Amino acid sequence: MKDVLSVMQNYIKAYKDNDKQYFESLWDRDAIFEDPVGSDPMIGIDAISAFWDFGHSGFSIIPRRSEEH
């Protein structure tokens, strides 16, 4: 579970810092990313990088970890 939390914290850090290069470094070149779940998957770093560009084109997405109650 610690590894999953670490990955999510890095993902959030990339968005928070608006750091595309760091975001891209989190992925394997052949990674498959699906967001939202059920949508067509993005396959490979180029598609994932395009997702970043879309998510930073005139509006702000700031993922965050919800607090446990």
Residue, then its C-alpha position, 0 to 999 in steps of 0.5 A: m500500500k505504501d508504494v501506491l500512496s507514493v505513486m499517487q503523491n508523485y502524480i499529485k506533485a506533478y500536477k500541483d507544481n505544473d511539472k510536465q517533465y516530472f509527470e512524464s518521468l513517472w511513466d514507463r514508455d509503454a504504460i497504459f493510462e485510463d482516466p476516467v475508468g471505462s474510457d478508452p485507454m491512452i497507450g504509451i508516453d506520447a498519449i499520456s503526455a497528450f492527456w497532460d496537455f489537454g488537462h492544462s489547456g485553459f482550465s485547472i485540474i488539481p488532484r488531491r488525496s481525500e482525508e481519511h475520517 
